[in-house]
Amino acid sequence: MEARAIARYVRISPRKANLVLELIRGHQVDRAQEILAFSNRPIARKITKVLTSAVANASVKEEAMALERLYVRDAVADAAPTMKRFQPRAHGRAYRILKRMSHIRIVVEER
């Protein structure tokens, strides 16, 4: 049985978020929380919240699910809508700045 949690519209590019999610994919939940606690990337705090929510969803979803046997089956950051901003440049030009967002999805499952 699986449980999932999704954080939507997180203000970080999916490429940067996937670097951290790649570290925890396939690990036991307690080991994944240790990895995130010692990661020096700012997105690790948000991913920790999503992982904690997925574990809580698993405990609510099925009482018989053993929390110590949970592992991170899937952890992905998908692209969300991009905010478009403009920055003034020389000779009256304007350059587009893309502020990317992501949807972070974590799925935990009992092994």
Contacts in CASP RR format, 6 or more apart in sequence:
PFRMAT RR
TARGET T0000
AUTHOR 0000-0000-0000
METHOD contacts of the structure
MODEL  1
MEARAIARYVRISPRKANLVLELIRGHQVDRAQEILAFSNRPIARKITKV
LTSAVANASVKEEAMALERLYVRDAVADAAPTMKRFQPRAHGRAYRILKR
MSHIRIVVEER
1 58 0 8 1.000
1 61 0 8 1.000
1 62 0 8 1.000
1 65 0 8 1.000
1 109 0 8 1.000
1 110 0 8 1.000
2 58 0 8 1.000
2 73 0 8 1.000
2 107 0 8 1.000
2 108 0 8 1.000
2 109 0 8 1.000
3 54 0 8 1.000
3 55 0 8 1.000
3 57 0 8 1.000
3 58 0 8 1.000
3 61 0 8 1.000
3 65 0 8 1.000
3 107 0 8 1.000
3 108 0 8 1.000
3 109 0 8 1.000
4 54 0 8 1.000
4 57 0 8 1.000
4 105 0 8 1.000
4 106 0 8 1.000
4 107 0 8 1.000
4 108 0 8 1.000
5 50 0 8 1.000
5 51 0 8 1.000
5 53 0 8 1.000
5 54 0 8 1.000
5 57 0 8 1.000
5 105 0 8 1.000
5 106 0 8 1.000
6 50 0 8 1.000
6 103 0 8 1.000
6 104 0 8 1.000
6 105 0 8 1.000
6 106 0 8 1.000
7 46 0 8 1.000
7 49 0 8 1.000
7 50 0 8 1.000
7 103 0 8 1.000
7 104 0 8 1.000
8 80 0 8 1.000
8 103 0 8 1.000
9 80 0 8 1.000
9 81 0 8 1.000
9 101 0 8 1.000
9 103 0 8 1.000
10 17 0 8 1.000
10 43 0 8 1.000
10 46 0 8 1.000
10 77 0 8 1.000
10 80 0 8 1.000
10 101 0 8 1.000
10 102 0 8 1.000
10 103 0 8 1.000
10 104 0 8 1.000
11 99 0 8 1.000
11 101 0 8 1.000
12 42 0 8 1.000
12 43 0 8 1.000
12 46 0 8 1.000
12 77 0 8 1.000
12 100 0 8 1.000
12 101 0 8 1.000
12 102 0 8 1.000
13 100 0 8 1.000
13 101 0 8 1.000
13 102 0 8 1.000
14 77 0 8 1.000
14 78 0 8 1.000
14 79 0 8 1.000
14 80 0 8 1.000
14 100 0 8 1.000
14 102 0 8 1.000
16 41 0 8 1.000
16 43 0 8 1.000
17 43 0 8 1.000
17 47 0 8 1.000
17 77 0 8 1.000
17 102 0 8 1.000
17 104 0 8 1.000
18 76 0 8 1.000
18 77 0 8 1.000
19 41 0 8 1.000
20 36 0 8 1.000
20 39 0 8 1.000
20 41 0 8 1.000
20 43 0 8 1.000
20 44 0 8 1.000
20 47 0 8 1.000
21 47 0 8 1.000
21 75 0 8 1.000
21 76 0 8 1.000
21 77 0 8 1.000
21 104 0 8 1.000
21 106 0 8 1.000
22 75 0 8 1.000
23 35 0 8 1.000
23 36 0 8 1.000
23 39 0 8 1.000
24 32 0 8 1.000
24 35 0 8 1.000
24 36 0 8 1.000
24 47 0 8 1.000
24 51 0 8 1.000
24 72 0 8 1.000
24 75 0 8 1.000
25 72 0 8 1.000
25 74 0 8 1.000
25 75 0 8 1.000
26 32 0 8 1.000
26 71 0 8 1.000
26 72 0 8 1.000
26 73 0 8 1.000
27 35 0 8 1.000
27 71 0 8 1.000
27 72 0 8 1.000
28 68 0 8 1.000
28 70 0 8 1.000
28 71 0 8 1.000
28 72 0 8 1.000
28 111 0 8 1.000
29 51 0 8 1.000
29 55 0 8 1.000
29 67 0 8 1.000
29 70 0 8 1.000
29 71 0 8 1.000
29 72 0 8 1.000
29 108 0 8 1.000
30 68 0 8 1.000
32 51 0 8 1.000
32 72 0 8 1.000
33 48 0 8 1.000
33 51 0 8 1.000
33 52 0 8 1.000
36 44 0 8 1.000
36 45 0 8 1.000
36 47 0 8 1.000
36 48 0 8 1.000
36 51 0 8 1.000
37 44 0 8 1.000
37 48 0 8 1.000
46 104 0 8 1.000
47 75 0 8 1.000
47 104 0 8 1.000
47 106 0 8 1.000
50 104 0 8 1.000
50 106 0 8 1.000
51 72 0 8 1.000
51 106 0 8 1.000
51 108 0 8 1.000
54 106 0 8 1.000
54 107 0 8 1.000
54 108 0 8 1.000
55 67 0 8 1.000
55 70 0 8 1.000
55 108 0 8 1.000
58 65 0 8 1.000
58 67 0 8 1.000
58 70 0 8 1.000
58 108 0 8 1.000
58 110 0 8 1.000
59 65 0 8 1.000
59 67 0 8 1.000
65 110 0 8 1.000
66 110 0 8 1.000
69 110 0 8 1.000
69 111 0 8 1.000
70 108 0 8 1.000
70 109 0 8 1.000
70 110 0 8 1.000
70 111 0 8 1.000
71 108 0 8 1.000
71 109 0 8 1.000
71 110 0 8 1.000
71 111 0 8 1.000
72 106 0 8 1.000
72 107 0 8 1.000
72 108 0 8 1.000
73 107 0 8 1.000
73 108 0 8 1.000
73 109 0 8 1.000
74 105 0 8 1.000
74 106 0 8 1.000
74 107 0 8 1.000
75 104 0 8 1.000
75 105 0 8 1.000
75 106 0 8 1.000
75 107 0 8 1.000
76 104 0 8 1.000
76 105 0 8 1.000
77 102 0 8 1.000
77 103 0 8 1.000
77 104 0 8 1.000
77 105 0 8 1.000
78 102 0 8 1.000
78 103 0 8 1.000
78 105 0 8 1.000
79 100 0 8 1.000
79 101 0 8 1.000
79 102 0 8 1.000
79 103 0 8 1.000
80 100 0 8 1.000
80 101 0 8 1.000
80 102 0 8 1.000
80 103 0 8 1.000
81 101 0 8 1.000
82 98 0 8 1.000
82 99 0 8 1.000
82 100 0 8 1.000
82 101 0 8 1.000
83 98 0 8 1.000
83 99 0 8 1.000
83 101 0 8 1.000
84 96 0 8 1.000
84 97 0 8 1.000
84 98 0 8 1.000
84 99 0 8 1.000
85 96 0 8 1.000
85 97 0 8 1.000
85 98 0 8 1.000
85 99 0 8 1.000
86 94 0 8 1.000
86 95 0 8 1.000
86 96 0 8 1.000
86 97 0 8 1.000
87 94 0 8 1.000
87 95 0 8 1.000
87 96 0 8 1.000
87 97 0 8 1.000
88 94 0 8 1.000
89 95 0 8 1.000
END
